[in-house]
C-alpha cells in the first residue's frame, strides 16, 4: 500500500476506467497508470484538488 491506498494497477485489465461516485479520487489515485474518468454529484472540487483531473459533474436531475 502506498499512502493508505492499495496498488490495484496490476490487477486491472483495461486501461479506461469509469470512477462512478468518485468522491475525492481515492480509486483514481490507486489507478494512476489507467485513464480514469471521475463522475460525481457533489465532490467535484475535492476530486480535482486530489487528482488534478476535472470530473464530469452531474446533478440529481441528470441521473433521473
Backbone torsions as a table, in degrees:
resi	resn	phi	psi	omega
1	UNK	NA	142.0	179.3
2	UNK	-124.1	125.1	-179.4
3	UNK	55.2	32.9	178.0
4	UNK	80.9	-0.7	-179.6
5	UNK	-110.4	142.0	177.2
6	UNK	-70.0	158.1	175.3
7	UNK	-103.2	98.2	-175.7
8	UNK	-100.3	1.3	-173.7
9	UNK	-57.4	-35.7	-179.2
10	UNK	-78.1	-12.4	-178.0
11	UNK	-98.9	-10.4	-178.2
12	UNK	-93.5	129.2	-176.1
13	UNK	-92.0	-21.1	178.9
14	UNK	-98.1	171.8	176.8
15	UNK	-115.2	-3.3	175.8
16	UNK	-116.9	122.0	-175.1
17	UNK	-125.2	135.0	171.9
18	UNK	-98.3	116.3	177.6
19	UNK	-96.5	86.1	-178.4
20	UNK	-77.8	134.0	-172.3
21	UNK	59.7	55.0	-169.7
22	UNK	-68.1	-12.9	178.6
23	UNK	57.2	-132.9	-179.8
24	UNK	-97.9	14.8	169.7
25	UNK	94.9	19.8	-178.8
26	UNK	-59.0	-45.1	-179.5
27	UNK	-69.3	-41.7	178.5
28	UNK	-57.9	-42.7	-179.7
29	UNK	-67.8	-32.5	179.0
30	UNK	-73.7	-17.4	-178.5
31	UNK	-116.3	46.5	-174.0
32	UNK	-57.5	-30.7	-177.7
33	UNK	-80.4	-9.2	-179.3
34	UNK	-97.2	159.9	172.4
35	UNK	-86.8	106.1	-175.7
36	UNK	-108.4	132.4	175.3
37	UNK	-112.1	118.0	-179.7
38	UNK	-91.6	143.0	177.1
39	UNK	-136.9	131.2	178.2
40	UNK	-156.9	155.0	179.6
41	UNK	-84.4	-32.1	-171.8
42	UNK	-123.9	-33.3	-164.2
43	UNK	-100.5	32.2	-177.2
44	UNK	-59.8	-39.5	179.3
45	UNK	-66.6	-42.9	179.3
46	UNK	-64.3	-39.4	178.4
47	UNK	-63.0	-48.1	-179.9
48	UNK	-62.4	-43.5	-178.6
49	UNK	-61.4	-37.1	-178.6
50	UNK	-82.1	-40.8	-170.6
51	UNK	-101.5	-22.6	-174.6
52	UNK	78.3	6.1	179.8
53	UNK	-110.0	142.7	176.8
54	UNK	-86.0	122.0	177.0
55	UNK	-80.0	167.0	173.4
56	UNK	-81.8	115.3	-178.9
57	UNK	-81.9	130.1	175.3
58	UNK	-121.5	155.6	172.2
59	UNK	-113.3	168.1	176.8
60	UNK	-61.3	-33.3	178.2
61	UNK	-61.5	-37.2	179.0
62	UNK	-65.6	-28.3	-174.5
63	UNK	-91.0	-10.8	-178.7
64	UNK	-85.0	NA	NA
